[in-house]
Amino acid sequence: MFLQLGHTKMDVYSVARQLLVACNKVVLKFPPDERFNLSSQVKRSALSVLLNLAEGASRKSIRERCRFYEISRSSCVEIDAAFDASLDLRYVTGEDLTEAGNLLIRVFQMLNKMMKP
């Protein structure tokens, strides 16, 4: 935001920001008693995708950069598993997850491409 560094110009960063917003919309549909459990985990994982992407982009070595991208990608997997659980628990419907799911797939694919040598 203030630093105007390279990661802010990356397409994947833009999509990860959209994913963060979409995940926060999804968890609003969860029951109130899930606020500190599954809701919190989805929100933390979505934020982790964005923050590890930004931190990785600032690293000098390719190996170190890819490690942060790997953590970011792993957070995508966490979100996916949490969405599975939210469906199983009937907190949301598949339709409720459409936007976030599409963004999740895009971010995951983009991160995979960035990690290939």
C-alpha positions as a Python dict, from the first residue, in 0.01 Angstrom:
ca = {
    (1, 'M'): (0, 0, 0),
    (2, 'F'): (253, 261, 111),
    (3, 'L'): (575, 101, -11),
    (4, 'Q'): (466, 40, -372),
    (5, 'L'): (691, -265, -406),
    (6, 'G'): (695, -518, -689),
    (7, 'H'): (452, -765, -534),
    (8, 'T'): (169, -510, -557),
    (9, 'K'): (199, -521, -937),
    (10, 'M'): (174, -902, -957),
    (11, 'D'): (-151, -1045, -1095),
    (12, 'V'): (-147, -1318, -832),
    (13, 'Y'): (-134, -1055, -557),
    (14, 'S'): (-445, -888, -696),
    (15, 'V'): (-631, -1219, -713),
    (16, 'A'): (-515, -1310, -362),
    (17, 'R'): (-662, -982, -235),
    (18, 'Q'): (-992, -1070, -404),
    (19, 'L'): (-974, -1416, -243),
    (20, 'L'): (-929, -1260, 100),
    (21, 'V'): (-1243, -1050, 55),
    (22, 'A'): (-1442, -1344, -85),
    (23, 'C'): (-1341, -1571, 206),
    (24, 'N'): (-1449, -1307, 453),
    (25, 'K'): (-1788, -1292, 281),
    (26, 'V'): (-1826, -1669, 302),
    (27, 'V'): (-1757, -1689, 675),
    (28, 'L'): (-2030, -1433, 741),
    (29, 'K'): (-2271, -1714, 650),
    (30, 'F'): (-2131, -1945, 917),
    (31, 'P'): (-2319, -1977, 1247),
    (32, 'P'): (-2215, -1729, 1517),
    (33, 'D'): (-2071, -2005, 1737),
    (34, 'E'): (-1813, -2076, 1465),
    (35, 'R'): (-1665, -1726, 1489),
    (36, 'F'): (-1357, -1843, 1679),
    (37, 'N'): (-1317, -2179, 1509),
    (38, 'L'): (-1368, -2247, 1140),
    (39, 'S'): (-1442, -1882, 1055),
    (40, 'S'): (-1121, -1770, 1219),
    (41, 'Q'): (-919, -2039, 1043),
    (42, 'V'): (-1052, -1948, 698),
    (43, 'K'): (-980, -1580, 758),
    (44, 'R'): (-628, -1650, 886),
    (45, 'S'): (-552, -1882, 596),
    (46, 'A'): (-675, -1631, 339),
    (47, 'L'): (-461, -1361, 498),
    (48, 'S'): (-165, -1603, 502),
    (49, 'V'): (-197, -1652, 125),
    (50, 'L'): (-162, -1278, 72),
    (51, 'L'): (108, -1208, 332),
    (52, 'N'): (337, -1497, 237),
    (53, 'L'): (306, -1401, -127),
    (54, 'A'): (414, -1045, -43),
    (55, 'E'): (699, -1159, 179),
    (56, 'G'): (821, -1413, -74),
    (57, 'A'): (829, -1154, -349),
    (58, 'S'): (1068, -945, -142),
    (59, 'R'): (1325, -1225, -106),
    (60, 'K'): (1642, -1217, -313),
    (61, 'S'): (1706, -1588, -364),
    (62, 'I'): (1476, -1796, -581),
    (63, 'R'): (1486, -2079, -330),
    (64, 'E'): (1375, -1858, -44),
    (65, 'R'): (1111, -1689, -259),
    (66, 'C'): (967, -2026, -360),
    (67, 'R'): (952, -2134, 4),
    (68, 'F'): (718, -1845, 86),
    (69, 'Y'): (513, -1918, -226),
    (70, 'E'): (487, -2279, -108),
    (71, 'I'): (353, -2162, 229),
    (72, 'S'): (105, -1940, 47),
    (73, 'R'): (-6, -2234, -166),
    (74, 'S'): (-42, -2452, 145),
    (75, 'S'): (-273, -2191, 291),
    (76, 'C'): (-487, -2232, -22),
    (77, 'V'): (-512, -2602, 58),
    (78, 'E'): (-622, -2515, 414),
    (79, 'I'): (-898, -2292, 278),
    (80, 'D'): (-1012, -2569, 45),
    (81, 'A'): (-1029, -2819, 332),
    (82, 'A'): (-1217, -2567, 549),
    (83, 'F'): (-1467, -2517, 268),
    (84, 'D'): (-1514, -2896, 250),
    (85, 'A'): (-1586, -2897, 624),
    (86, 'S'): (-1824, -2604, 595),
    (87, 'L'): (-2021, -2792, 329),
    (88, 'D'): (-2026, -3112, 534),
    (89, 'L'): (-2149, -2918, 836),
    (90, 'R'): (-2409, -2744, 617),
    (91, 'Y'): (-2289, -2395, 709),
    (92, 'V'): (-2294, -2299, 340),
    (93, 'T'): (-2401, -2432, 3),
    (94, 'G'): (-2187, -2494, -301),
    (95, 'E'): (-2335, -2179, -452),
    (96, 'D'): (-2214, -1977, -151),
    (97, 'L'): (-1860, -2093, -228),
    (98, 'T'): (-1857, -2029, -603),
    (99, 'E'): (-1678, -1694, -609),
    (100, 'A'): (-1424, -1783, -340),
    (101, 'G'): (-1370, -2126, -495),
    (102, 'N'): (-1297, -1982, -839),
    (103, 'L'): (-1052, -1733, -692),
    (104, 'L'): (-890, -2007, -484),
    (105, 'I'): (-832, -2217, -794),
    (106, 'R'): (-681, -1919, -979),
    (107, 'V'): (-442, -1831, -697),
    (108, 'F'): (-338, -2194, -654),
    (109, 'Q'): (-266, -2232, -1026),
    (110, 'M'): (-75, -1905, -1042),
    (111, 'L'): (139, -2002, -743),
    (112, 'N'): (212, -2340, -901),
    (113, 'K'): (339, -2169, -1216),
    (114, 'M'): (554, -1931, -1015),
    (115, 'M'): (724, -2219, -836),
    (116, 'K'): (825, -2410, -1148),
    (117, 'P'): (1192, -2372, -1244),
}
